[in-house]
Amino acid sequence: MQQLKNHSVNPSKELRMVTIAVFKKMEHAVQLSKKITNKGFLAYVATRIGNKNGLNYRLLIPEEIHKEVKKLLIH
């Protein structure tokens, strides 16, 4: 399982991902993803086709580190 900086994901648990941001442009999603991964956290960018808005990009992180990443983004 992915080892995170000062955090480890429990390999016996299912890794639940949560969406922390939705973008219309891939560049914006990738930029924020790089900021998170450079701090040692796991982040994914996923595409999704919406009903009304067309294609959008979602930034996903593990639920277990959601609070730590939120603090990182606020400061």
PDB file of N, CA, C, O and CB in Angstrom:
ATOM      1  N   MET A   1       0.855  -1.186   0.000  1.00  0.00           N
ATOM      2  CA  MET A   1       0.000   0.000   0.000  1.00  0.00           C
ATOM      3  C   MET A   1       0.893   1.239   0.000  1.00  0.00           C
ATOM      4  O   MET A   1       2.035   1.192   0.457  1.00  0.00           O
ATOM      5  CB  MET A   1      -0.968   0.004   1.234  1.00  0.00           C
ATOM      6  N   GLN A   2       0.375   2.315  -0.503  1.00  0.00           N
ATOM      7  CA  GLN A   2       1.115   3.575  -0.616  1.00  0.00           C
ATOM      8  C   GLN A   2       1.495   4.094   0.771  1.00  0.00           C
ATOM      9  O   GLN A   2       0.634   4.244   1.638  1.00  0.00           O
ATOM     10  CB  GLN A   2       0.277   4.633  -1.376  1.00  0.00           C
ATOM     11  N   GLN A   3       2.764   4.364   0.974  1.00  0.00           N
ATOM     12  CA  GLN A   3       3.234   4.939   2.233  1.00  0.00           C
ATOM     13  C   GLN A   3       3.242   6.460   2.090  1.00  0.00           C
ATOM     14  O   GLN A   3       3.830   6.993   1.150  1.00  0.00           O
ATOM     15  CB  GLN A   3       4.660   4.400   2.610  1.00  0.00           C
ATOM     16  N   LEU A   4       2.608   7.139   2.995  1.00  0.00           N
ATOM     17  CA  LEU A   4       2.505   8.589   2.924  1.00  0.00           C
ATOM     18  C   LEU A   4       3.418   9.230   3.965  1.00  0.00           C
ATOM     19  O   LEU A   4       3.744   8.614   4.980  1.00  0.00           O
ATOM     20  CB  LEU A   4       1.047   9.043   3.130  1.00  0.00           C
ATOM     21  N   LYS A   5       3.821  10.454   3.708  1.00  0.00           N
ATOM     22  CA  LYS A   5       4.702  11.190   4.612  1.00  0.00           C
ATOM     23  C   LYS A   5       4.007  11.376   5.967  1.00  0.00           C
ATOM     24  O   LYS A   5       2.982  12.052   6.061  1.00  0.00           O
ATOM     25  CB  LYS A   5       5.096  12.571   4.000  1.00  0.00           C
ATOM     26  N   ASN A   6       4.569  10.777   6.996  1.00  0.00           N
ATOM     27  CA  ASN A   6       4.049  10.848   8.364  1.00  0.00           C
ATOM     28  C   ASN A   6       2.652  10.255   8.509  1.00  0.00           C
ATOM     29  O   ASN A   6       2.034  10.394   9.564  1.00  0.00           O
ATOM     30  CB  ASN A   6       4.029  12.278   8.826  1.00  0.00           C
ATOM     31  N   HIS A   7       2.156   9.610   7.493  1.00  0.00           N
ATOM     32  CA  HIS A   7       0.832   8.996   7.546  1.00  0.00           C
ATOM     33  C   HIS A   7       0.912   7.685   6.782  1.00  0.00           C
ATOM     34  O   HIS A   7       1.592   7.599   5.759  1.00  0.00           O
ATOM     35  CB  HIS A   7      -0.278   9.943   6.948  1.00  0.00           C
ATOM     36  N   SER A   8       0.236   6.687   7.264  1.00  0.00           N
ATOM     37  CA  SER A   8       0.185   5.446   6.494  1.00  0.00           C
ATOM     38  C   SER A   8      -1.271   5.048   6.334  1.00  0.00           C
ATOM     39  O   SER A   8      -2.094   5.245   7.228  1.00  0.00           O
ATOM     40  CB  SER A   8       1.007   4.308   7.185  1.00  0.00           C
ATOM     41  N   VAL A   9      -1.564   4.491   5.191  1.00  0.00           N
ATOM     42  CA  VAL A   9      -2.916   4.027   4.916  1.00  0.00           C
ATOM     43  C   VAL A   9      -2.990   2.583   5.363  1.00  0.00           C
ATOM     44  O   VAL A   9      -2.129   1.779   5.004  1.00  0.00           O
ATOM     45  CB  VAL A   9      -3.293   4.181   3.401  1.00  0.00           C
ATOM     46  N   ASN A  10      -3.996   2.242   6.134  1.00  0.00           N
ATOM     47  CA  ASN A  10      -4.164   0.892   6.649  1.00  0.00           C
ATOM     48  C   ASN A  10      -4.444  -0.072   5.496  1.00  0.00           C
ATOM     49  O   ASN A  10      -5.476   0.059   4.839  1.00  0.00           O
ATOM     50  CB  ASN A  10      -5.303   0.842   7.691  1.00  0.00           C
ATOM     51  N   PRO A  11      -3.553  -1.041   5.229  1.00  0.00           N
ATOM     52  CA  PRO A  11      -3.748  -1.926   4.073  1.00  0.00           C
ATOM     53  C   PRO A  11      -4.925  -2.882   4.217  1.00  0.00           C
ATOM     54  O   PRO A  11      -5.404  -3.420   3.219  1.00  0.00           O
ATOM     55  CB  PRO A  11      -2.503  -2.721   3.838  1.00  0.00           C
ATOM     56  N   SER A  12      -5.402  -3.104   5.445  1.00  0.00           N
ATOM     57  CA  SER A  12      -6.532  -4.009   5.620  1.00  0.00           C
ATOM     58  C   SER A  12      -7.865  -3.305   5.356  1.00  0.00           C
ATOM     59  O   SER A  12      -8.893  -3.959   5.180  1.00  0.00           O
ATOM     60  CB  SER A  12      -6.522  -4.594   7.027  1.00  0.00           C
ATOM     61  N   LYS A  13      -7.841  -1.989   5.332  1.00  0.00           N
ATOM     62  CA  LYS A  13      -9.067  -1.230   5.064  1.00  0.00           C
ATOM     63  C   LYS A  13      -9.175  -0.906   3.586  1.00  0.00           C
ATOM     64  O   LYS A  13      -8.171  -0.799   2.881  1.00  0.00           O
ATOM     65  CB  LYS A  13      -9.101   0.064   5.895  1.00  0.00           C
ATOM     66  N   GLU A  14     -10.389  -0.754   3.136  1.00  0.00           N
ATOM     67  CA  GLU A  14     -10.620  -0.294   1.766  1.00  0.00           C
ATOM     68  C   GLU A  14     -10.223   1.180   1.693  1.00  0.00           C
ATOM     69  O   GLU A  14     -10.562   1.964   2.580  1.00  0.00           O
ATOM     70  CB  GLU A  14     -12.123  -0.503   1.333  1.00  0.00           C
ATOM     71  N   LEU A  15      -9.511   1.550   0.643  1.00  0.00           N
ATOM     72  CA  LEU A  15      -9.073   2.937   0.491  1.00  0.00           C
ATOM     73  C   LEU A  15     -10.219   3.748  -0.100  1.00  0.00           C
ATOM     74  O   LEU A  15     -10.536   3.619  -1.283  1.00  0.00           O
ATOM     75  CB  LEU A  15      -7.799   3.035  -0.408  1.00  0.00           C
ATOM     76  N   ARG A  16     -10.831   4.577   0.725  1.00  0.00           N
ATOM     77  CA  ARG A  16     -11.941   5.405   0.261  1.00  0.00           C
ATOM     78  C   ARG A  16     -11.411   6.762  -0.145  1.00  0.00           C
ATOM     79  O   ARG A  16     -10.688   7.415   0.607  1.00  0.00           O
ATOM     80  CB  ARG A  16     -13.029   5.549   1.350  1.00  0.00           C
ATOM     81  N   MET A  17     -11.777   7.177  -1.344  1.00  0.00           N
ATOM     82  CA  MET A  17     -11.327   8.463  -1.861  1.00  0.00           C
ATOM     83  C   MET A  17     -12.471   9.468  -1.752  1.00  0.00           C
ATOM     84  O   MET A  17     -13.635   9.122  -1.955  1.00  0.00           O
ATOM     85  CB  MET A  17     -10.839   8.334  -3.334  1.00  0.00           C
ATOM     86  N   VAL A  18     -12.130  10.709  -1.431  1.00  0.00           N
ATOM     87  CA  VAL A  18     -13.126  11.774  -1.359  1.00  0.00           C
ATOM     88  C   VAL A  18     -12.728  12.896  -2.310  1.00  0.00           C
ATOM     89  O   VAL A  18     -11.545  13.160  -2.523  1.00  0.00           O
ATOM     90  CB  VAL A  18     -13.270  12.307   0.095  1.00  0.00           C
ATOM     91  N   THR A  19     -13.734  13.546  -2.874  1.00  0.00           N
ATOM     92  CA  THR A  19     -13.511  14.673  -3.778  1.00  0.00           C
ATOM     93  C   THR A  19     -13.330  15.930  -2.945  1.00  0.00           C
ATOM     94  O   THR A  19     -14.162  16.246  -2.095  1.00  0.00           O
ATOM     95  CB  THR A  19     -14.691  14.838  -4.787  1.00  0.00           C
ATOM     96  N   ILE A  20     -12.231  16.654  -3.194  1.00  0.00           N
ATOM     97  CA  ILE A  20     -12.027  17.906  -2.461  1.00  0.00           C
ATOM     98  C   ILE A  20     -12.188  19.124  -3.356  1.00  0.00           C
ATOM     99  O   ILE A  20     -12.317  20.242  -2.858  1.00  0.00           O
ATOM    100  CB  ILE A  20     -10.652  17.921  -1.823  1.00  0.00           C
ATOM    101  N   ALA A  21     -12.181  18.924  -4.677  1.00  0.00           N
ATOM    102  CA  ALA A  21     -12.344  20.052  -5.596  1.00  0.00           C
ATOM    103  C   ALA A  21     -12.777  19.535  -6.961  1.00  0.00           C
ATOM    104  O   ALA A  21     -12.456  18.411  -7.348  1.00  0.00           O
ATOM    105  CB  ALA A  21     -11.027  20.870  -5.713  1.00  0.00           C
ATOM    106  N   VAL A  22     -13.515  20.382  -7.685  1.00  0.00           N
ATOM    107  CA  VAL A  22     -13.958  20.064  -9.046  1.00  0.00           C
ATOM    108  C   VAL A  22     -13.556  21.234  -9.938  1.00  0.00           C
ATOM    109  O   VAL A  22     -13.798  22.395  -9.608  1.00  0.00           O
ATOM    110  CB  VAL A  22     -15.518  19.800  -9.108  1.00  0.00           C
ATOM    111  N   PHE A  23     -12.940  20.911 -11.071  1.00  0.00           N
ATOM    112  CA  PHE A  23     -12.437  21.935 -11.991  1.00  0.00           C
ATOM    113  C   PHE A  23     -12.984  21.721 -13.394  1.00  0.00           C
ATOM    114  O   PHE A  23     -13.299  20.595 -13.779  1.00  0.00           O
ATOM    115  CB  PHE A  23     -10.904  21.927 -12.018  1.00  0.00           C
ATOM    116  N   LYS A  24     -13.096  22.798 -14.152  1.00  0.00           N
ATOM    117  CA  LYS A  24     -13.477  22.715 -15.563  1.00  0.00           C
ATOM    118  C   LYS A  24     -12.255  22.497 -16.444  1.00  0.00           C
ATOM    119  O   LYS A  24     -12.368  21.921 -17.526  1.00  0.00           O
ATOM    120  CB  LYS A  24     -14.218  23.987 -15.996  1.00  0.00           C
ATOM    121  N   LYS A  25     -11.083  22.952 -15.991  1.00  0.00           N
ATOM    122  CA  LYS A  25      -9.853  22.815 -16.781  1.00  0.00           C
ATOM    123  C   LYS A  25      -8.909  21.828 -16.104  1.00  0.00           C
ATOM    124  O   LYS A  25      -8.697  21.878 -14.893  1.00  0.00           O
ATOM    125  CB  LYS A  25      -9.156  24.191 -16.964  1.00  0.00           C
ATOM    126  N   MET A  26      -8.350  20.932 -16.909  1.00  0.00           N
ATOM    127  CA  MET A  26      -7.440  19.931 -16.370  1.00  0.00           C
ATOM    128  C   MET A  26      -6.200  20.569 -15.751  1.00  0.00           C
ATOM    129  O   MET A  26      -5.685  20.075 -14.748  1.00  0.00           O
ATOM    130  CB  MET A  26      -7.031  18.957 -17.460  1.00  0.00           C
ATOM    131  N   GLU A  27      -5.717  21.665 -16.342  1.00  0.00           N
ATOM    132  CA  GLU A  27      -4.504  22.312 -15.843  1.00  0.00           C
ATOM    133  C   GLU A  27      -4.652  22.730 -14.382  1.00  0.00           C
ATOM    134  O   GLU A  27      -3.710  22.601 -13.601  1.00  0.00           O
ATOM    135  CB  GLU A  27      -4.164  23.529 -16.699  1.00  0.00           C
ATOM    136  N   HIS A  28      -5.828  23.228 -14.013  1.00  0.00           N
ATOM    137  CA  HIS A  28      -6.056  23.671 -12.641  1.00  0.00           C
ATOM    138  C   HIS A  28      -6.050  22.486 -11.679  1.00  0.00           C
ATOM    139  O   HIS A  28      -5.495  22.571 -10.584  1.00  0.00           O
ATOM    140  CB  HIS A  28      -7.384  24.431 -12.536  1.00  0.00           C
ATOM    141  N   ALA A  29      -6.663  21.392 -12.090  1.00  0.00           N
ATOM    142  CA  ALA A  29      -6.698  20.194 -11.247  1.00  0.00           C
ATOM    143  C   ALA A  29      -5.299  19.622 -11.055  1.00  0.00           C
ATOM    144  O   ALA A  29      -4.937  19.229  -9.946  1.00  0.00           O
ATOM    145  CB  ALA A  29      -7.621  19.132 -11.860  1.00  0.00           C
ATOM    146  N   VAL A  30      -4.518  19.572 -12.118  1.00  0.00           N
ATOM    147  CA  VAL A  30      -3.162  19.026 -12.046  1.00  0.00           C
ATOM    148  C   VAL A  30      -2.268  19.916 -11.190  1.00  0.00           C
ATOM    149  O   VAL A  30      -1.438  19.415 -10.432  1.00  0.00           O
ATOM    150  CB  VAL A  30      -2.565  18.874 -13.456  1.00  0.00           C
ATOM    151  N   GLN A  31      -2.433  21.225 -11.305  1.00  0.00           N
ATOM    152  CA  GLN A  31      -1.626  22.165 -10.520  1.00  0.00           C
ATOM    153  C   GLN A  31      -1.846  21.946  -9.020  1.00  0.00           C
ATOM    154  O   GLN A  31      -0.885  21.900  -8.252  1.00  0.00           O
ATOM    155  CB  GLN A  31      -1.970  23.624 -10.903  1.00  0.00           C
ATOM    156  N   LEU A  32      -3.095  21.813  -8.608  1.00  0.00           N
ATOM    157  CA  LEU A  32      -3.384  21.595  -7.191  1.00  0.00           C
ATOM    158  C   LEU A  32      -2.952  20.195  -6.758  1.00  0.00           C
ATOM    159  O   LEU A  32      -2.492  20.008  -5.632  1.00  0.00           O
ATOM    160  CB  LEU A  32      -4.882  21.799  -6.911  1.00  0.00           C
ATOM    161  N   SER A  33      -3.096  19.224  -7.635  1.00  0.00           N
ATOM    162  CA  SER A  33      -2.648  17.863  -7.345  1.00  0.00           C
ATOM    163  C   SER A  33      -1.142  17.827  -7.092  1.00  0.00           C
ATOM    164  O   SER A  33      -0.682  17.140  -6.180  1.00  0.00           O
ATOM    165  CB  SER A  33      -3.013  16.921  -8.502  1.00  0.00           C
ATOM    166  N   LYS A  34      -0.381  18.558  -7.891  1.00  0.00           N
ATOM    167  CA  LYS A  34       1.076  18.621  -7.704  1.00  0.00           C
ATOM    168  C   LYS A  34       1.432  19.257  -6.367  1.00  0.00           C
ATOM    169  O   LYS A  34       2.367  18.818  -5.699  1.00  0.00           O
ATOM    170  CB  LYS A  34       1.730  19.409  -8.848  1.00  0.00           C
ATOM    171  N   LYS A  35       0.690  20.287  -5.976  1.00  0.00           N
ATOM    172  CA  LYS A  35       0.944  20.946  -4.695  1.00  0.00           C
ATOM    173  C   LYS A  35       0.750  19.954  -3.545  1.00  0.00           C
ATOM    174  O   LYS A  35       1.523  19.947  -2.587  1.00  0.00           O
ATOM    175  CB  LYS A  35       0.010  22.171  -4.516  1.00  0.00           C
ATOM    176  N   ILE A  36      -0.279  19.124  -3.645  1.00  0.00           N
ATOM    177  CA  ILE A  36      -0.570  18.144  -2.595  1.00  0.00           C
ATOM    178  C   ILE A  36       0.469  17.026  -2.589  1.00  0.00           C
ATOM    179  O   ILE A  36       0.966  16.649  -1.528  1.00  0.00           O
ATOM    180  CB  ILE A  36      -1.978  17.555  -2.786  1.00  0.00           C
ATOM    181  N   THR A  37       0.800  16.495  -3.761  1.00  0.00           N
ATOM    182  CA  THR A  37       1.752  15.380  -3.823  1.00  0.00           C
ATOM    183  C   THR A  37       3.168  15.825  -3.464  1.00  0.00           C
ATOM    184  O   THR A  37       3.945  15.027  -2.940  1.00  0.00           O
ATOM    185  CB  THR A  37       1.744  14.755  -5.219  1.00  0.00           C
ATOM    186  N   ASN A  38       3.516  17.071  -3.733  1.00  0.00           N
ATOM    187  CA  ASN A  38       4.837  17.574  -3.348  1.00  0.00           C
ATOM    188  C   ASN A  38       5.008  17.631  -1.833  1.00  0.00           C
ATOM    189  O   ASN A  38       6.132  17.607  -1.333  1.00  0.00           O
ATOM    190  CB  ASN A  38       5.065  18.956  -3.942  1.00  0.00           C
ATOM    191  N   LYS A  39       3.902  17.706  -1.104  1.00  0.00           N
ATOM    192  CA  LYS A  39       3.948  17.688   0.359  1.00  0.00           C
ATOM    193  C   LYS A  39       3.940  16.258   0.902  1.00  0.00           C
ATOM    194  O   LYS A  39       3.973  16.063   2.117  1.00  0.00           O
ATOM    195  CB  LYS A  39       2.765  18.471   0.936  1.00  0.00           C
ATOM    196  N   GLY A  40       3.896  15.253   0.015  1.00  0.00           N
ATOM    197  CA  GLY A  40       3.972  13.859   0.446  1.00  0.00           C
ATOM    198  C   GLY A  40       2.639  13.161   0.585  1.00  0.00           C
ATOM    199  O   GLY A  40       2.580  12.052   1.117  1.00  0.00           O
ATOM    200  N   PHE A  41       1.573  13.774   0.125  1.00  0.00           N
ATOM    201  CA  PHE A  41       0.251  13.164   0.221  1.00  0.00           C
ATOM    202  C   PHE A  41      -0.153  12.552  -1.115  1.00  0.00           C
ATOM    203  O   PHE A  41       0.362  12.937  -2.165  1.00  0.00           O
ATOM    204  CB  PHE A  41      -0.791  14.199   0.669  1.00  0.00           C
ATOM    205  N   LEU A  42      -1.063  11.611  -1.067  1.00  0.00           N
ATOM    206  CA  LEU A  42      -1.568  10.941  -2.252  1.00  0.00           C
ATOM    207  C   LEU A  42      -2.744  11.731  -2.818  1.00  0.00           C
ATOM    208  O   LEU A  42      -3.640  12.121  -2.070  1.00  0.00           O
ATOM    209  CB  LEU A  42      -1.986   9.487  -1.928  1.00  0.00           C
ATOM    210  N   ALA A  43      -2.753  11.974  -4.133  1.00  0.00           N
ATOM    211  CA  ALA A  43      -3.859  12.686  -4.782  1.00  0.00           C
ATOM    212  C   ALA A  43      -4.027  12.170  -6.205  1.00  0.00           C
ATOM    213  O   ALA A  43      -3.047  11.855  -6.881  1.00  0.00           O
ATOM    214  CB  ALA A  43      -3.613  14.222  -4.783  1.00  0.00           C
ATOM    215  N   TYR A  44      -5.265  12.089  -6.649  1.00  0.00           N
ATOM    216  CA  TYR A  44      -5.591  11.658  -8.005  1.00  0.00           C
ATOM    217  C   TYR A  44      -6.464  12.704  -8.679  1.00  0.00           C
ATOM    218  O   TYR A  44      -7.226  13.411  -8.020  1.00  0.00           O
ATOM    219  CB  TYR A  44      -6.301  10.287  -7.992  1.00  0.00           C
ATOM    220  N   VAL A  45      -6.347  12.796  -9.996  1.00  0.00           N
ATOM    221  CA  VAL A  45      -7.263  13.611 -10.784  1.00  0.00           C
ATOM    222  C   VAL A  45      -8.097  12.644 -11.612  1.00  0.00           C
ATOM    223  O   VAL A  45      -7.555  11.808 -12.335  1.00  0.00           O
ATOM    224  CB  VAL A  45      -6.494  14.656 -11.696  1.00  0.00           C
ATOM    225  N   ALA A  46      -9.409  12.759 -11.504  1.00  0.00           N
ATOM    226  CA  ALA A  46     -10.314  11.876 -12.242  1.00  0.00           C
ATOM    227  C   ALA A  46     -11.236  12.713 -13.119  1.00  0.00           C
ATOM    228  O   ALA A  46     -11.625  13.820 -12.745  1.00  0.00           O
ATOM    229  CB  ALA A  46     -11.140  10.988 -11.270  1.00  0.00           C
ATOM    230  N   THR A  47     -11.581  12.184 -14.276  1.00  0.00           N
ATOM    231  CA  THR A  47     -12.523  12.882 -15.153  1.00  0.00           C
ATOM    232  C   THR A  47     -13.922  12.343 -14.915  1.00  0.00           C
ATOM    233  O   THR A  47     -14.107  11.190 -14.526  1.00  0.00           O
ATOM    234  CB  THR A  47     -12.123  12.724 -16.645  1.00  0.00           C
ATOM    235  N   ARG A  48     -14.893  13.196 -15.156  1.00  0.00           N
ATOM    236  CA  ARG A  48     -16.288  12.790 -15.007  1.00  0.00           C
ATOM    237  C   ARG A  48     -17.119  13.594 -15.990  1.00  0.00           C
ATOM    238  O   ARG A  48     -16.922  14.798 -16.155  1.00  0.00           O
ATOM    239  CB  ARG A  48     -16.793  12.995 -13.541  1.00  0.00           C
ATOM    240  N   ILE A  49     -18.034  12.923 -16.628  1.00  0.00           N
ATOM    241  CA  ILE A  49     -18.938  13.610 -17.547  1.00  0.00           C
ATOM    242  C   ILE A  49     -20.209  13.938 -16.779  1.00  0.00           C
ATOM    243  O   ILE A  49     -20.919  13.042 -16.323  1.00  0.00           O
ATOM    244  CB  ILE A  49     -19.247  12.738 -18.819  1.00  0.00           C
ATOM    245  N   GLY A  50     -20.490  15.231 -16.640  1.00  0.00           N
ATOM    246  CA  GLY A  50     -21.687  15.663 -15.941  1.00  0.00           C
ATOM    247  C   GLY A  50     -22.876  15.729 -16.883  1.00  0.00           C
ATOM    248  O   GLY A  50     -22.711  15.742 -18.103  1.00  0.00           O
ATOM    249  N   ASN A  51     -24.065  15.770 -16.319  1.00  0.00           N
ATOM    250  CA  ASN A  51     -25.280  15.826 -17.132  1.00  0.00           C
ATOM    251  C   ASN A  51     -25.427  17.154 -17.857  1.00  0.00           C
ATOM    252  O   ASN A  51     -25.748  17.186 -19.045  1.00  0.00           O
ATOM    253  CB  ASN A  51     -26.496  15.583 -16.266  1.00  0.00           C
ATOM    254  N   LYS A  52     -25.193  18.247 -17.145  1.00  0.00           N
ATOM    255  CA  LYS A  52     -25.409  19.575 -17.723  1.00  0.00           C
ATOM    256  C   LYS A  52     -24.105  20.271 -18.098  1.00  0.00           C
ATOM    257  O   LYS A  52     -24.036  20.975 -19.106  1.00  0.00           O
ATOM    258  CB  LYS A  52     -26.181  20.440 -16.751  1.00  0.00           C
ATOM    259  N   ASN A  53     -23.084  20.070 -17.288  1.00  0.00           N
ATOM    260  CA  ASN A  53     -21.863  20.861 -17.433  1.00  0.00           C
ATOM    261  C   ASN A  53     -20.810  20.242 -18.329  1.00  0.00           C
ATOM    262  O   ASN A  53     -19.764  20.854 -18.543  1.00  0.00           O
ATOM    263  CB  ASN A  53     -21.273  21.095 -16.104  1.00  0.00           C
ATOM    264  N   GLY A  54     -21.041  19.070 -18.855  1.00  0.00           N
ATOM    265  CA  GLY A  54     -20.039  18.426 -19.694  1.00  0.00           C
ATOM    266  C   GLY A  54     -18.926  17.822 -18.860  1.00  0.00           C
ATOM    267  O   GLY A  54     -19.147  17.402 -17.724  1.00  0.00           O
ATOM    268  N   LEU A  55     -17.730  17.779 -19.425  1.00  0.00           N
ATOM    269  CA  LEU A  55     -16.593  17.135 -18.769  1.00  0.00           C
ATOM    270  C   LEU A  55     -16.038  18.011 -17.650  1.00  0.00           C
ATOM    271  O   LEU A  55     -15.864  19.218 -17.820  1.00  0.00           O
ATOM    272  CB  LEU A  55     -15.493  16.824 -19.790  1.00  0.00           C
ATOM    273  N   ASN A  56     -15.762  17.389 -16.502  1.00  0.00           N
ATOM    274  CA  ASN A  56     -15.080  18.106 -15.431  1.00  0.00           C
ATOM    275  C   ASN A  56     -14.022  17.207 -14.808  1.00  0.00           C
ATOM    276  O   ASN A  56     -14.007  15.996 -15.032  1.00  0.00           O
ATOM    277  CB  ASN A  56     -16.086  18.588 -14.361  1.00  0.00           C
ATOM    278  N   TYR A  57     -13.148  17.809 -14.030  1.00  0.00           N
ATOM    279  CA  TYR A  57     -12.010  17.111 -13.435  1.00  0.00           C
ATOM    280  C   TYR A  57     -12.114  17.207 -11.923  1.00  0.00           C
ATOM    281  O   TYR A  57     -12.251  18.297 -11.367  1.00  0.00           O
ATOM    282  CB  TYR A  57     -10.660  17.701 -13.935  1.00  0.00           C
ATOM    283  N   ARG A  58     -12.049  16.070 -11.267  1.00  0.00           N
ATOM    284  CA  ARG A  58     -12.197  16.005  -9.816  1.00  0.00           C
ATOM    285  C   ARG A  58     -10.871  15.651  -9.169  1.00  0.00           C
ATOM    286  O   ARG A  58     -10.152  14.774  -9.647  1.00  0.00           O
ATOM    287  CB  ARG A  58     -13.272  14.983  -9.421  1.00  0.00           C
ATOM    288  N   LEU A  59     -10.554  16.331  -8.089  1.00  0.00           N
ATOM    289  CA  LEU A  59      -9.342  16.049  -7.327  1.00  0.00           C
ATOM    290  C   LEU A  59      -9.736  15.155  -6.155  1.00  0.00           C
ATOM    291  O   LEU A  59     -10.546  15.542  -5.313  1.00  0.00           O
ATOM    292  CB  LEU A  59      -8.646  17.375  -6.831  1.00  0.00           C
ATOM    293  N   LEU A  60      -9.155  13.955  -6.109  1.00  0.00           N
ATOM    294  CA  LEU A  60      -9.498  12.960  -5.094  1.00  0.00           C
ATOM    295  C   LEU A  60      -8.310  12.698  -4.176  1.00  0.00           C
ATOM    296  O   LEU A  60      -7.164  12.639  -4.620  1.00  0.00           O
ATOM    297  CB  LEU A  60      -9.956  11.650  -5.756  1.00  0.00           C
ATOM    298  N   ILE A  61      -8.606  12.543  -2.882  1.00  0.00           N
ATOM    299  CA  ILE A  61      -7.582  12.176  -1.902  1.00  0.00           C
ATOM    300  C   ILE A  61      -8.167  11.100  -0.988  1.00  0.00           C
ATOM    301  O   ILE A  61      -9.388  10.960  -0.914  1.00  0.00           O
ATOM    302  CB  ILE A  61      -7.102  13.430  -1.072  1.00  0.00           C
ATOM    303  N   PRO A  62      -7.318  10.334  -0.286  1.00  0.00           N
ATOM    304  CA  PRO A  62      -7.834   9.344   0.666  1.00  0.00           C
ATOM    305  C   PRO A  62      -8.593  10.022   1.805  1.00  0.00           C
ATOM    306  O   PRO A  62      -8.195  11.080   2.293  1.00  0.00           O
ATOM    307  CB  PRO A  62      -6.683   8.495   1.232  1.00  0.00           C
ATOM    308  N   GLU A  63      -9.681   9.400   2.212  1.00  0.00           N
ATOM    309  CA  GLU A  63     -10.520   9.955   3.268  1.00  0.00           C
ATOM    310  C   GLU A  63      -9.752  10.112   4.584  1.00  0.00           C
ATOM    311  O   GLU A  63     -10.010  11.041   5.349  1.00  0.00           O
ATOM    312  CB  GLU A  63     -11.740   9.068   3.481  1.00  0.00           C
ATOM    313  N   GLU A  64      -8.810   9.206   4.844  1.00  0.00           N
ATOM    314  CA  GLU A  64      -8.061   9.211   6.105  1.00  0.00           C
ATOM    315  C   GLU A  64      -7.192  10.459   6.285  1.00  0.00           C
ATOM    316  O   GLU A  64      -6.915  10.858   7.416  1.00  0.00           O
ATOM    317  CB  GLU A  64      -7.188   7.980   6.181  1.00  0.00           C
ATOM    318  N   ILE A  65      -6.766  11.069   5.195  1.00  0.00           N
ATOM    319  CA  ILE A  65      -5.880  12.240   5.306  1.00  0.00           C
ATOM    320  C   ILE A  65      -6.585  13.532   4.898  1.00  0.00           C
ATOM    321  O   ILE A  65      -5.940  14.556   4.677  1.00  0.00           O
ATOM    322  CB  ILE A  65      -4.634  12.042   4.440  1.00  0.00           C
ATOM    323  N   HIS A  66      -7.901  13.476   4.803  1.00  0.00           N
ATOM    324  CA  HIS A  66      -8.689  14.616   4.337  1.00  0.00           C
ATOM    325  C   HIS A  66      -8.445  15.871   5.174  1.00  0.00           C
ATOM    326  O   HIS A  66      -8.272  16.959   4.626  1.00  0.00           O
ATOM    327  CB  HIS A  66     -10.165  14.267   4.357  1.00  0.00           C
ATOM    328  N   LYS A  67      -8.431  15.722   6.496  1.00  0.00           N
ATOM    329  CA  LYS A  67      -8.271  16.892   7.370  1.00  0.00           C
ATOM    330  C   LYS A  67      -6.884  17.513   7.247  1.00  0.00           C
ATOM    331  O   LYS A  67      -6.749  18.737   7.260  1.00  0.00           O
ATOM    332  CB  LYS A  67      -8.529  16.503   8.821  1.00  0.00           C
ATOM    333  N   GLU A  68      -5.845  16.671   7.127  1.00  0.00           N
ATOM    334  CA  GLU A  68      -4.482  17.189   6.999  1.00  0.00           C
ATOM    335  C   GLU A  68      -4.310  17.964   5.699  1.00  0.00           C
ATOM    336  O   GLU A  68      -3.680  19.022   5.681  1.00  0.00           O
ATOM    337  CB  GLU A  68      -3.468  16.044   7.064  1.00  0.00           C
ATOM    338  N   VAL A  69      -4.869  17.439   4.615  1.00  0.00           N
ATOM    339  CA  VAL A  69      -4.748  18.101   3.314  1.00  0.00           C
ATOM    340  C   VAL A  69      -5.552  19.393   3.302  1.00  0.00           C
ATOM    341  O   VAL A  69      -5.133  20.380   2.697  1.00  0.00           O
ATOM    342  CB  VAL A  69      -5.220  17.167   2.180  1.00  0.00           C
ATOM    343  N   LYS A  70      -6.695  19.392   3.962  1.00  0.00           N
ATOM    344  CA  LYS A  70      -7.510  20.599   4.038  1.00  0.00           C
ATOM    345  C   LYS A  70      -6.737  21.725   4.735  1.00  0.00           C
ATOM    346  O   LYS A  70      -6.783  22.876   4.303  1.00  0.00           O
ATOM    347  CB  LYS A  70      -8.832  20.310   4.782  1.00  0.00           C
ATOM    348  N   LYS A  71      -6.029  21.384   5.814  1.00  0.00           N
ATOM    349  CA  LYS A  71      -5.207  22.374   6.518  1.00  0.00           C
ATOM    350  C   LYS A  71      -4.110  22.906   5.602  1.00  0.00           C
ATOM    351  O   LYS A  71      -3.814  24.101   5.608  1.00  0.00           O
ATOM    352  CB  LYS A  71      -4.586  21.758   7.791  1.00  0.00           C
ATOM    353  N   LEU A  72      -3.510  22.018   4.818  1.00  0.00           N
ATOM    354  CA  LEU A  72      -2.454  22.400   3.882  1.00  0.00           C
ATOM    355  C   LEU A  72      -2.976  23.398   2.854  1.00  0.00           C
ATOM    356  O   LEU A  72      -2.282  24.357   2.515  1.00  0.00           O
ATOM    357  CB  LEU A  72      -1.887  21.161   3.175  1.00  0.00           C
ATOM    358  N   LEU A  73      -4.185  23.183   2.360  1.00  0.00           N
ATOM    359  CA  LEU A  73      -4.743  24.040   1.322  1.00  0.00           C
ATOM    360  C   LEU A  73      -5.199  25.388   1.863  1.00  0.00           C
ATOM    361  O   LEU A  73      -5.166  26.386   1.143  1.00  0.00           O
ATOM    362  CB  LEU A  73      -5.899  23.347   0.651  1.00  0.00           C
ATOM    363  N   ILE A  74      -5.618  25.428   3.108  1.00  0.00           N
ATOM    364  CA  ILE A  74      -6.105  26.681   3.694  1.00  0.00           C
ATOM    365  C   ILE A  74      -4.945  27.634   3.959  1.00  0.00           C
ATOM    366  O   ILE A  74      -5.094  28.843   3.781  1.00  0.00           O
ATOM    367  CB  ILE A  74      -6.877  26.407   5.000  1.00  0.00           C
ATOM    368  N   HIS A  75      -3.796  27.117   4.380  1.00  0.00           N
ATOM    369  CA  HIS A  75      -2.644  27.973   4.717  1.00  0.00           C
ATOM    370  C   HIS A  75      -1.821  28.313   3.518  1.00  0.00           C
ATOM    371  O   HIS A  75      -0.822  29.023   3.636  1.00  0.00           O
ATOM    372  CB  HIS A  75      -1.769  27.309   5.739  1.00  0.00           C
TER     373      HIS A  75
END
